[in-house]
Amino acid sequence: MNQESSLFLKDAHVNRIDAHAVEICWEPIDIRPSVSVHAGFPPGNPVRRISPDHVAKGCVTVSGLTAPVRYFYQLRDGNGIRMVTAERRVTMEGAVNFRDIGGYITEDGRRVKWGRVYRADGLARLTHRDHELFKHMGIGRVFDFRTEAEVSHAPNLLPEDVDIDYINLPVMHGEFDFVSAMRRIREGDADWLTPDFMLKGYIGNLEKFAGVWGRVIGELADAAGAPMVFHCTGGKDRTGTCAALILLMLGVSEEIVIADHQLSNVYIAELLPRISKLIASYGVDPDVINPYLTAPRDCILAVLDYIHEQYGSAGAYLSEKAGVSRRQQEMVRQNLLI
């Protein structure tokens, strides 16, 4: 790396160490003058300078973080460059796949704002601590992609002492919903669960439920709107489709969109041993239903290919099929990109 390329802050990320500590790293690692780190709660303007517990080349470790609080960090180099970063995953007690879609860089060099749009798995097991964190993030809109049967089986447990707009926009992934699928699996019926089933579900969601994705993305054109979260049961297929469309429309590369989709497999992994044991107790080979419990890479690749072949781009899909005009899309970009 030459001297000129090491002068300016280009990227940063935050890794959770334990309940009260994180590691914050940046690129390039040999910035001169050195980087200072500031913390705060609003994503736009963290103000408190941090005295790190440990400093390594390109990284600092910060402890003593209080919970339930979502911190945002602003890195400042000596050349006037400032960059906000945060943890992607929001650590919840009652949800494992709750995360911020902010921080991703677009192909024209801008970044998606942190703290505006979240994606999640089911919210039926949120605890009191989760409620405090939920309120702290200022989330005022919840879009639920689960079917009526899923909602009835596991109603969302949201904070009751704040105003939250709850919008149920049911999306049926495939021929039947999660509740029906699990019932069939318990009865030993798993022959329907093939790779083709999952692929058809993803493509079907694009064509059958374009209005759902359009409704959510259209809401993002409102600059005054509160932060939102959209979710389903696992936070990977229906939620993954919506997240991919938003990121593509914002100008995030397909490579990053695929990586974001695959993060579900990282966060859901801790649940799989318990689920596999339960499935085995039904007399069903857990490996057979693994595609249904994970986020298959082939499926997001199929979505990208389908959009290219049928519409040319995510922006064209949204304007032609989902009812999100080009003007609305530009308003979304103005609201969500820095």
Secondary structure as UniProt FT lines:
FT   HELIX           4..6
FT   STRAND          11..18
FT   TURN            19..20
FT   STRAND          21..27
FT   TURN            29..30
FT   STRAND          36..40
FT   TURN            43..44
FT   STRAND          48..49
FT   STRAND          54..56
FT   TURN            57..58
FT   STRAND          59..62
FT   STRAND          72..76
FT   TURN            78..79
FT   STRAND          82..86
FT   STRAND          99..100
FT   TURN            102..103
FT   STRAND          105..106
FT   TURN            107..108
FT   STRAND          111..112
FT   TURN            114..115
FT   STRAND          117..120
FT   TURN            124..125
FT   HELIX           128..136
FT   TURN            137..138
FT   STRAND          141..144
FT   HELIX           148..153
FT   STRAND          165..168
FT   HELIX           178..186
FT   TURN            187..188
FT   TURN            191..192
FT   HELIX           195..208
FT   HELIX           210..219
FT   TURN            220..221
FT   TURN            223..224
FT   STRAND          228..231
FT   HELIX           238..250
FT   HELIX           254..268
FT   HELIX           269..271
FT   HELIX           272..281
FT   TURN            282..283
FT   HELIX           286..289
FT   HELIX           290..293
FT   HELIX           297..310
FT   HELIX           314..320
FT   HELIX           326..336
//
